[in-house]
Amino acid sequence: MSFNPEQFIKTRGPWHFIPDWDDLVDPDFDFKTETQYNKGWEKQSYAHELISPPPYDGILVSKVVEEKSVARRKRIRALGVKGALRVPQDFPVLGDCGAFGYIDEKIPPYSSADVFDYYTAGGFDFGVSVDHLIPSPEFSDREFRLKITIENAAEFIKIHTREKPRWIAVGAVQGWNTESYGECAAKLVKMGYTYLAVGGLVRTKNDEVRKIVSEVRKAAPLVPLHLFGVARPQLFDLFPDYGVFSVDSASALRRAWMGSTDNYHTSDGSYCAVRVPSPGGRGPLKNLAGSELSSATKLESKVLDELMKYGEYKSDISTLENLLEEYEGLYVQKGKSRLEGYLKTLKDRPWEKCMCPICKSSGIQTLIFRGNNRNRRRGFHNTWVLQQKFIAMREKYANQEN
Ligand SMILES: [Zn+2]
């Protein structure tokens, strides 16, 4: 089925996009023997291949990210962006340049014409104009950067109007305070943009995001808005009120392995994943050698076995507590123990309450902080939880309207 971007931007939203960072897992990974059977893009799976329906409504693909890998660049060229992501033709894909990737450059490394050709050749549905981030309100070059963003937007829509591709041009809005964001949005609407994407909000506090979006909304009352990087549940009330059409964020995914304790999300909170780092592998036990390494390895397999048994109700919490305490003793400094969090996770058994396909098939393994196959699966679970929040938000506002 082909996708009609014109129709899509007339829908209500708010739609949840995930930025593509090549987040793949081995679908056949054996947790018991720790065996990875499948390596590489061809054989590994994206979240949308393990979870149906997909745990997001669309994907954001940044040129800067794609260009980090020759293989990915080639794939997009050969298969189109949807072939490279292995999504159906009717699954929305938004392209941008990934301004965070060239934040330290004087000017963006891409011209509007290059980026226009890239979106067309890749079969994107939406393409964002070439913008330049303003790192802070005090940044000395802020006026210059805003000028670049606005000039690029003007050039981009000129090419788009002339060439008439099937994809929709999205105007990138930047600024350093509410007024500058509002002015930028007003100019872009005047140029003829029918979809705007507001950038530079990732490090902005919620209150400030509200003010900026409100100002952009005033300047562009009728245009669907995308907000880059701020799919935060704390801002959900803002989305329908200000007509936010789409948002993206990878933070739910990434907290799975980058968060200190909030690694596994639920509808109303989070849990700490149980860390079992590999002795000798990457991580805190990487420097072990000799007898220290072999005794740590023995303890490691005991911990993993016991966790698996606990998941199957074949072990008790006190055995596990002693083992985890002993294992933490190998690498955790005094006062930094996460044991309390681990015990809460284990006692509450959140993997049993979750309806997502990851928890259903991987069970307690989803809660073990260890290696890509467990950590990314937990990230997929978090993304699914966030998607449920989007679905609930859309239903709530649809009901209020009726
Ligand atoms: Zn789950």
Residues whose N, C-alpha, C, O or C-beta is under 5 A from the ligand:
A	BS01	ZN	C354 C356 C359 H381
